[in-house]
Amino acid sequence: MQRRTRLDNIWRCLVVSAAMVLAAQAAHARKAEITLSIVGDQRMAAELQGLIDALDKDTPLSGDALSLLQGAQARRARLETALRSRGFYDAEVHTTYSGRTIDEPEALDAIAVAPASETINFAVLIQTGSRYRVATLAIRPAGQATTSLAIDLDQLSLKVGSPADAAEILKTEQQILEQLRERGHALAAARPREVVIDYAVKEAYVTYVIEEGPLASMGPVRFSGTQEIDTKYLQRRVPFSQGEPYRPGRVNELRDRMTSLGVFNSVRVTPASQLEADGRLPIDVELRDRAQRSVGFGVAYETQLGFSVNAYWLHRNLFGQAESLRLATEMNRIGQGAFFQDSGYAFKADFRKPDWWLPQQDAVAQAQVVREVFDAYRRKAVVGSFGFERTFSPHWRAKVSLAGDYSEIEAHGTTRTFALVGLPMSVTLDRANSAVEPTKGYRFTLAAAPYMDAKNQNDVFSILRLTGAGYLDISGNGRSVLAGRASYGMIPGASTSLTPPDKLFYAGGGGSVRGFAYQSAGPRDAFNTPIGGASVVEGSLEFRQRIGQSFGAVAFVDAGSAYLDVWPDFASLPPRVGAGVGLRYYTGFGPARLDVAVPLNRRSGDAPFGIYVSLGQAF
């Protein structure tokens, strides 16, 4: 018993001692902050403050007095380096605490005796001085080469008279190499550049030393890493022939063609470091397979349409050459009435065979069974199609398919059956910088779909629609974007009474005019039921602002309406206008979207607002 008491006493002493050590450490753990003042070129203020903020985030100024002092000295050195890199070679950075420079021994004593509750504030005064300019810019071949390098100086960022900015000097070196590689010098390389600073006249003399290297041609492509995809098939997707002149763009196109298959987690394309004896440059492609099968689930919501849920199963590589099969199901209008009577559903199967018959030409087939329940009509249908999608260039692509559509549609108290055979087709010009989250560029799609109704006197009609969207990067870094969309559709020569109701035009809803119910922004009968139109006009304008890393906000205005005639009559039916705001949460597969909109020119029967939850931007 006595021994146990001694052990208890020893344990208590250890605990008390540890607590005292931790308390002592906590007492000496101080925090500090930096206050910047700039005399001279104020354009550096935001950049330098951003540098300090980034350092504070990565390695906060905290610890004992010595740690704080050393942290302040390290930040001073980083500021001096940043100023020199921007061409301010005479810049001076003065850092003090309590009136003492941080190089004085007294500064350490002052920090040590400061009250524990006080945040140590280091005052940083920056005198930028004059910015040095580039006086001469020369490019010379490396070694004993006597031939001059044919470089287009007008295409270089750095010019005589430009600030001696280190980033621009490095960027210009890469531009020189890119010019040479575009001319076939695949192994062009830069040797150590010469930058001489003349402090007397505040000028910089920049000389690039470049090894041009021999002319090269495209060599063999060697694939590795994949265990699932037939590499003989991948060879057929190579966008160049061996022996043709080397161009970097062809290497980028090779990477894009491998990535676009959607069966690889990563694609790494690496040109060899030396040419073969015949001057050809081998290219190694390292691939990492993606899981061949996946499942997914989704939920969407609109105030007027209720909830919709969907699920899919996807096989990305059915027969070893990136053939995909996607089976999907969806149920919508959940909560908008009796569950089975007033809900819609769809069962879909999509098959795609890449490079069918011709490179960059995919065969696509689709089959679906659907039940649609909308205010304008109720439809049960079996639909199938087979066609082709062809990519002509990075910006141009086209689609064409043969489609069959057998449907039973109830509208305005009448049930009719239609048996349609159609030839839907479209051409797209896409110069947007992203398919998921575009921040600049534009996109146009012209779609046409002639149909014949084999059941109702072989009635023939065609649907035409032109849609364009543009994106303006206001901030220059993709965080503030102005986006616009406009669309016009028409069914020339058609009678709305003979055209199947599901093929008529409607406006309103989350992908059209937000704030108005789906199909409600257009002509309606005496009971406020949408009746569809032979034309439609829509337009949207959005301001998109990123907030932090994962969030964003949107303000938008939508306008549009469907019309009974091919040419819209704005006088008799003004376009419906909705406006609102939204939130975005950015994920790896696109933004999650929440929009709230109100109609600005409501009609009788219109809801006072609309809420929309889904994936992806509105356009």
C-alpha positions in Angstrom: 0.0 0.0 0.0 2.8 2.4 0.9 4.5 1.7 -2.4 1.3 2.4 -4.3 1.0 5.8 -2.5 4.5 6.7 -3.6 3.7 5.8 -7.2 0.6 8.0 -7.0 2.7 10.9 -5.7 5.2 10.5 -8.5 2.5 10.4 -11.1 0.9 13.6 -9.7 4.3 15.3 -9.8 4.8 14.4 -13.4 1.4 15.6 -14.3 1.9 18.9 -12.5 5.4 19.3 -14.1 4.0 18.7 -17.6 1.2 21.2 -17.0 3.7 23.8 -15.8 5.9 23.2 -18.9 2.8 23.6 -21.2 1.7 26.7 -19.4 5.2 28.2 -19.7 5.2 27.4 -23.4 1.8 28.9 -23.8 2.9 32.0 -22.0 5.8 32.4 -24.5 3.7 31.6 -27.6 3.0 35.1 -29.0 1.4 36.2 -32.2 2.5 39.0 -34.6 1.3 40.8 -37.6 2.8 43.0 -40.4 1.6 46.5 -41.3 2.8 47.6 -44.8 3.4 51.2 -45.9 4.6 52.0 -49.4 6.3 55.1 -50.7 6.7 55.2 -54.4 5.0 52.9 -57.0 1.6 52.1 -55.4 0.8 49.5 -58.0 2.9 47.1 -56.0 0.8 47.6 -52.8 -1.8 44.9 -53.6 0.8 42.3 -54.8 3.0 42.8 -51.7 0.1 42.6 -49.3 -1.1 39.5 -51.1 2.4 38.0 -50.5 2.3 38.8 -46.8 -1.2 37.3 -46.5 -0.1 34.1 -48.2 2.9 33.8 -45.9 0.8 34.4 -42.9 -1.6 31.6 -44.0 1.2 29.1 -44.7 3.4 29.9 -41.7 1.7 32.2 -39.2 3.9 34.6 -37.2 3.7 33.0 -33.8 6.1 31.6 -31.1 8.5 33.1 -28.7 10.3 36.5 -29.2 13.1 35.0 -31.2 10.7 33.1 -33.5 8.7 36.3 -34.2 11.9 38.3 -35.0 13.2 35.6 -37.3 9.8 35.4 -39.0 9.8 39.2 -39.6 13.3 39.0 -41.1 12.2 36.2 -43.4 9.3 38.2 -44.6 11.5 41.2 -45.2 13.8 39.1 -47.4 10.8 37.8 -49.4 9.5 41.4 -50.0 13.0 42.4 -51.2 13.1 39.5 -53.6 9.6 40.3 -54.9 10.5 43.9 -55.5 13.7 43.0 -57.4 11.8 40.5 -59.5 9.5 43.3 -60.6 12.4 45.6 -61.6 12.7 47.7 -58.4 16.4 47.1 -57.9 16.8 50.2 -55.7 13.9 49.3 -53.4 14.5 49.5 -49.6 12.5 47.6 -47.0 12.6 49.0 -43.5 11.1 46.7 -40.8 10.8 48.0 -37.2 9.1 47.1 -33.9 8.4 49.8 -31.3 10.7 52.2 -33.2 13.7 49.8 -33.4 14.9 48.0 -36.6 14.6 44.3 -36.3 18.4 44.0 -36.8 19.0 45.7 -33.4 19.5 43.5 -30.3 17.1 45.9 -28.5 14.2 44.8 -30.8 14.4 41.3 -29.4 14.4 42.6 -25.8 11.4 44.8 -26.6 9.4 41.9 -27.9 10.3 39.7 -24.9 9.1 42.2 -22.3 5.9 43.2 -24.2 2.7 42.2 -22.4 1.6 38.7 -23.1 -1.9 39.9 -24.3 -0.4 42.3 -26.9 -0.1 41.3 -30.6 3.4 42.2 -31.8 3.0 44.6 -34.7 6.0 44.9 -37.1 5.9 48.1 -39.2 7.2 47.6 -42.7 8.1 50.8 -44.7 8.8 50.1 -48.4 10.5 52.7 -50.6 10.1 51.2 -54.1 12.4 53.7 -55.9 12.4 53.8 -59.7 11.6 50.8 -61.8 14.4 49.6 -64.1 13.7 49.3 -67.8 15.0 47.0 -70.5 17.6 48.9 -72.6 18.6 46.1 -75.0 17.1 42.7 -75.8 19.4 40.3 -77.7 19.0 36.7 -78.8 22.0 34.7 -79.9 22.7 31.1 -80.7 24.5 28.9 -78.2 28.1 27.7 -78.7 29.9 28.4 -82.0 26.7 28.6 -84.2 27.0 31.4 -86.6 23.5 31.3 -88.1 21.1 33.9 -86.7 17.8 32.8 -85.1 14.8 33.9 -87.0 12.7 35.2 -84.1 9.7 37.5 -84.6 10.4 40.1 -82.0 6.9 41.6 -82.3 5.4 38.4 -80.9 7.5 38.6 -77.7 6.1 40.0 -74.5 9.3 41.7 -73.5 10.4 44.7 -75.6 13.0 47.5 -75.3 11.6 49.9 -72.8 9.5 47.3 -70.9 10.0 47.0 -67.1 12.8 44.6 -66.2 10.2 42.2 -64.8 11.6 38.7 -64.0 8.3 37.0 -64.8 8.2 38.7 -68.2 11.8 37.8 -68.9 11.1 34.1 -68.2 7.9 34.2 -70.2 9.6 35.7 -73.2 12.3 33.0 -73.1 9.5 30.4 -73.4 7.9 32.4 -76.3 11.3 32.2 -78.1 11.4 28.4 -77.7 7.8 28.1 -78.8 8.5 29.9 -82.0 11.4 27.6 -82.8 9.4 24.5 -81.9 6.5 25.7 -84.2 9.1 25.7 -87.0 10.1 22.1 -86.3 13.0 22.5 -83.9 11.5 20.1 -81.3 14.6 20.1 -79.1 15.1 23.8 -78.9 16.5 24.7 -75.5 17.5 27.8 -73.5 21.0 28.1 -72.0 21.6 30.4 -69.0 20.4 33.9 -69.9 22.5 37.0 -69.3 20.8 39.8 -67.5 23.1 42.8 -66.7 21.9 45.5 -64.4 23.3 49.0 -64.8 22.5 50.8 -61.5 23.9 54.1 -62.7 21.3 54.5 -65.5 18.6 52.2 -64.0 18.6 49.9 -67.0 18.8 46.2 -67.7 20.5 44.4 -70.7 18.9 41.1 -71.5 20.5 38.5 -73.7 18.9 35.1 -74.4 21.2 32.2 -75.3 19.3 29.6 -77.3 20.3 26.3 -78.7 18.1 25.8 -81.8 18.6 22.1 -82.4 18.0 20.2 -85.6 14.7 20.1 -87.5 12.6 17.1 -86.4 9.7 15.1 -87.7 6.9 13.3 -85.9 8.1 9.9 -84.7 6.4 6.8 -83.3 3.9 7.0 -80.4 4.6 4.5 -77.6 1.7 3.7 -75.2 2.2 2.3 -71.7 0.3 1.9 -68.5 -3.2 0.8 -69.8 -4.4 -2.7 -69.0 -7.9 -2.3 -70.4 -7.7 -0.4 -73.7 -6.5 -2.0 -77.0 -3.3 -0.1 -77.9 -3.8 -0.9 -81.6 -7.0 1.0 -81.4 -5.2 3.9 -79.7 -2.7 4.0 -82.5 -5.6 4.7 -84.9 -6.4 7.8 -82.8 -3.0 9.3 -83.3 -3.6 12.5 -85.2 -0.4 12.5 -87.3 1.7 10.3 -89.5 5.3 9.4 -88.8 7.7 11.5 -90.8 5.5 14.7 -91.1 7.1 17.9 -89.8 7.1 18.2 -86.1 4.5 20.7 -84.6 3.8 21.1 -80.9 0.1 21.5 -81.7 0.0 17.9 -83.0 1.3 16.7 -79.6 -1.4 18.6 -77.8 -4.0 17.2 -80.2 -2.7 13.7 -79.3 -3.2 14.4 -75.6 -6.7 15.8 -76.3 -7.7 12.7 -78.3 -6.7 10.4 -75.5 -8.3 12.5 -72.8 -11.6 12.8 -74.7 -12.2 9.1 -74.6 -13.1 9.4 -70.9 -11.5 6.0 -70.0 -8.2 7.3 -68.5 -7.7 9.0 -65.1 -4.5 10.6 -66.4 -2.8 11.1 -69.8 0.9 12.1 -69.8 2.5 12.8 -73.1 6.2 13.2 -73.2 8.3 13.8 -76.3 11.7 12.0 -76.2 14.8 14.0 -75.3 16.7 13.0 -78.5 15.9 12.3 -82.1 16.2 8.9 -83.8 18.8 8.5 -86.6 16.3 9.5 -89.3 15.4 12.7 -87.4 12.1 11.5 -86.0 11.1 12.3 -82.5 9.5 9.5 -80.5 6.6 10.4 -78.2 5.8 8.4 -75.0 2.2 8.3 -73.8 1.7 7.1 -70.2 -1.9 6.2 -69.4 -3.6 5.4 -66.2 -6.9 3.5 -66.5 -10.1 4.8 -65.0 -12.6 2.4 -63.4 -14.5 0.8 -66.2 -17.9 0.9 -64.4 -19.5 3.5 -62.3 -22.9 4.5 -60.9 -24.3 7.9 -60.1 -27.3 9.5 -58.5 -28.8 13.0 -58.8 -31.5 15.2 -57.4 -33.0 18.4 -58.8 -35.8 20.7 -57.7 -37.9 23.5 -59.2 -40.7 25.2 -57.4 -43.3 24.5 -60.1 -42.1 21.0 -61.1 -41.2 19.6 -57.7 -38.4 17.2 -57.1 -36.8 14.9 -59.7 -34.4 12.0 -58.9 -32.2 10.1 -61.3 -29.6 7.3 -61.3 -27.4 5.7 -63.9 -25.0 2.8 -64.5 -22.1 3.4 -66.9 -19.6 1.0 -68.6 -16.9 3.0 -70.2 -15.1 0.2 -72.1 -17.6 -2.4 -73.2 -15.5 -4.2 -75.9 -11.9 -2.9 -75.2 -12.0 0.1 -77.6 -13.7 2.7 -75.3 -17.2 1.8 -76.3 -19.6 3.1 -73.7 -23.0 1.9 -72.5 -25.1 4.1 -70.2 -28.3 3.0 -68.6 -30.3 5.6 -66.8 -33.6 6.2 -65.1 -35.4 9.3 -63.8 -38.6 10.1 -62.0 -39.8 13.7 -61.9 -42.7 15.9 -60.6 -42.4 14.2 -57.3 -44.7 15.9 -54.8 -46.8 17.6 -57.4 -49.9 15.5 -57.0 -50.7 11.8 -56.8 -47.4 9.9 -56.8 -48.1 7.5 -59.7 -50.7 9.5 -61.6 -48.9 12.9 -61.7 -45.3 11.8 -61.8 -43.2 11.3 -64.9 -40.5 8.8 -65.5 -37.9 7.8 -68.1 -35.8 4.8 -68.8 -32.9 5.4 -71.2 -30.1 3.4 -72.8 -27.2 5.2 -74.7 -24.4 3.5 -76.6 -21.4 5.1 -78.2 -18.7 3.6 -80.4 -15.8 6.0 -80.9 -14.1 6.3 -84.3 -16.6 4.3 -86.1 -15.7 4.0 -89.8 -13.7 7.2 -89.7 -11.4 8.8 -87.1 -13.1 11.4 -84.9 -16.5 10.0 -85.9 -18.6 8.3 -83.2 -21.6 6.1 -83.8 -24.3 6.7 -81.2 -27.5 4.9 -80.5 -30.3 5.6 -78.0 -33.5 4.0 -76.9 -35.9 5.3 -74.2 -39.3 4.8 -72.7 -40.8 8.0 -71.2 -43.8 9.3 -69.5 -44.0 13.1 -69.4 -46.5 15.0 -67.2 -46.6 18.7 -67.9 -49.2 21.4 -67.8 -49.3 21.5 -71.6 -49.7 17.8 -72.2 -49.2 14.3 -70.9 -47.1 11.9 -73.1 -46.2 8.3 -73.2 -43.6 7.4 -75.8 -41.0 4.9 -77.1 -38.1 6.6 -78.8 -35.1 5.3 -80.6 -32.3 6.8 -82.7 -29.1 5.9 -84.5 -26.6 8.4 -85.9 -23.1 9.9 -86.0 -21.2 12.6 -84.2 -18.2 14.0 -86.0 -15.5 16.3 -84.8 -13.9 18.2 -87.7 -11.6 20.4 -85.6 -11.1 21.5 -82.0 -13.9 24.0 -82.6 -16.3 22.4 -85.1 -18.5 19.4 -84.7 -21.7 18.0 -86.2 -24.4 15.5 -85.4 -26.9 13.6 -87.5 -29.2 10.7 -86.7 -32.2 8.8 -87.9 -34.9 8.9 -85.2 -38.2 7.1 -84.6 -40.8 8.3 -82.1 -44.1 6.5 -81.3 -46.1 8.5 -78.8 -49.6 8.9 -77.3 -50.2 12.4 -76.2 -53.2 13.9 -74.2 -53.6 17.6 -74.6 -56.5 19.9 -74.0 -58.9 17.1 -73.5 -57.9 15.1 -76.6 -55.7 12.1 -76.9 -53.8 11.5 -80.2 -51.2 9.0 -81.4 -48.2 10.0 -83.5 -45.6 7.8 -85.3 -42.7 10.1 -86.3 -39.7 9.5 -88.4 -37.1 12.2 -88.2 -33.6 13.3 -89.1 -32.3 15.5 -86.3 -29.0 17.2 -87.1 -26.9 20.0 -85.6 -23.6 21.9 -86.2 -21.7 23.5 -83.3 -18.9 26.1 -83.3 -17.4 26.1 -79.9 -14.7 28.5 -78.9 -15.4 28.6 -75.2 -12.5 27.7 -73.0 -14.4 25.0 -71.0 -17.4 22.7 -71.6 -18.3 22.8 -67.8 -17.3 26.2 -66.5 -16.5 28.6 -69.4 -15.1 32.0 -68.5 -14.3 33.3 -72.0 -15.1 32.6 -75.6 -18.4 31.8 -77.4 -20.5 28.9 -78.6 -23.1 28.7 -81.4 -25.3 25.7 -82.3 -27.6 25.5 -85.3 -30.1 22.6 -85.0 -32.5 21.3 -87.6 -34.9 18.3 -87.3 -37.3 17.4 -90.2 -40.1 15.0 -89.3 -42.7 13.0 -91.0 -45.8 11.7 -89.2 -46.4 8.2 -90.7 -49.7 7.9 -88.8 -51.5 11.2 -89.6 -51.6 11.7 -93.3 -47.8 11.7 -93.6 -47.7 15.2 -92.2 -44.3 16.8 -92.6 -42.8 19.6 -90.5 -39.3 20.8 -89.5 -37.9 22.3 -86.3 -35.1 24.9 -86.6 -33.2 26.5 -83.7 -30.1 28.8 -83.4 -28.6 29.2 -80.0 -25.5 31.3 -79.0 -23.7 31.9 -75.8 -20.8 34.2 -75.0 -18.5 34.6 -72.0 -16.4 37.7 -71.0 -13.7 37.4 -68.4 -14.0 40.7 -66.7 -11.4 40.1 -64.0 -8.8 38.5 -66.2 -8.5 35.5 -63.9 -11.8 33.8 -64.5 -13.3 34.9 -61.1 -15.6 37.6 -62.5 -17.5 36.6 -65.6 -20.3 38.2 -67.7 -22.2 35.5 -69.6 -24.9 35.9 -72.1 -27.2 33.6 -74.1 -29.7 34.1 -76.9 -31.9 31.6 -78.8 -34.4 31.6 -81.6 -36.4 28.7 -82.8 -39.1 28.2 -85.4 -41.3 25.6 -87.1 -41.8 27.0 -90.6 -45.0 26.3 -92.4 -46.4 24.2 -89.6 -49.8 24.3 -88.0 -49.7 24.1 -84.2 -52.9 22.1 -84.3 -51.2 19.3 -86.4 -47.8 19.4 -84.9 -47.3 17.0 -81.9 -47.5 19.0 -78.7 -44.2 17.8 -77.4 -42.5 19.2 -80.6 -43.9 22.7 -80.2 -41.9 25.5 -78.5 -42.3 26.4 -74.9 -40.5 28.9 -72.6 -40.1 29.2 -68.9 -38.2 27.2 -66.3 -34.7 26.6 -65.0 -33.1 26.3 -68.5 -35.2 29.1 -70.0 -36.9 32.1 -68.2 -36.3 31.6 -64.5 -39.1 32.9 -62.3 -41.8 31.5 -64.6 -43.0 27.9 -64.5 -41.9 25.4 -67.1 -43.9 26.0 -70.4 -45.8 29.0 -68.9 -43.9 31.9 -70.7 -46.0 31.8 -73.9 -49.5 31.5 -75.3 -52.1 30.0 -72.9 -55.8 29.1 -73.3 -58.7 30.4 -71.2 -57.7 28.0 -68.4 -54.1 29.2 -68.3 -52.9 26.0 -69.9 -49.8 26.4 -72.1 -50.6 25.6 -75.8 -47.1 25.8 -77.3 -46.0 27.9 -80.2 -44.4 27.8 -83.7 -41.5 30.0 -82.5 -39.6 30.9 -79.4 -37.2 33.7 -78.4 -35.0 33.6 -75.3 -32.2 35.6 -73.8 -30.3 35.6 -70.6 -27.6 37.7 -69.0 -25.6 36.6 -65.9 -22.9 38.0 -63.8 -20.9 35.2 -62.1 -18.5 35.9 -59.2 -16.3 33.3 -57.6 -16.1 33.7 -53.8 -13.1 31.9 -52.2 -12.1 28.5 -53.5 -15.4 26.6 -53.6 -18.3 29.1 -53.7 -19.7 31.6 -56.1 -22.6 34.0 -56.6 -24.7 34.9 -59.6 -27.1 37.7 -60.5 -29.2 37.2 -63.7 -32.0 38.5 -65.9 -33.9 36.1 -68.3 -36.4 37.1 -70.9 -38.3 35.1 -73.5 -41.6 33.7 -74.7 -43.1 31.2 -77.2 -45.3 32.5 -80.0 -48.1 31.0 -82.1 -46.7 32.3 -85.4 -43.3 31.7 -86.9 -42.4 35.3 -86.6 -42.8 36.5 -83.0 -45.4 39.2 -82.3 -43.9 41.1 -79.4 -46.7 43.7 -79.5 -49.4 41.2 -78.6 -47.3 39.1 -76.3 -44.4 40.8 -74.7 -41.5 38.6 -73.6 -41.8 37.4 -70.0 -38.9 38.8 -67.9 -37.5 37.2 -64.7 -34.6 38.2 -62.5 -32.9 36.7 -59.5 -29.7 35.7 -57.7 -28.0 32.3 -57.2 -25.3 30.5 -55.3 -22.8 28.1 -56.7 -20.8 25.4 -55.0 -17.9 24.2 -57.3 -17.1 20.5 -57.4 -14.7 18.5 -59.5 -17.5 17.6 -61.9 -19.1 21.0 -62.2 -21.0 23.6 -60.0 -24.0 22.8 -57.9 -26.6 25.5 -58.6 -29.2 27.1 -56.4 -31.2 30.0 -58.1 -34.1 32.1 -56.8 -36.0 34.1 -59.4 -39.0 36.4 -59.5 -41.2 37.2 -62.5 -41.0 40.9 -63.3 -44.2 41.0 -65.5 -46.4 38.3 -64.1 -49.7 37.3 -65.6 -52.7 35.8 -63.8 -51.8 32.3 -62.7 -48.0 32.9 -62.4 -46.3 32.0 -59.2 -44.6 34.9 -57.3 -41.1 33.2 -57.4 -39.2 30.2 -58.5 -36.5 28.1 -56.8 -34.1 25.9 -58.9 -31.6 23.4 -57.7 -29.5 21.3 -60.1 -26.0 20.7 -61.4 -24.2 22.8 -63.9 -24.4 26.5 -64.9 -27.7 27.6 -66.5 -25.8 27.9 -69.8 
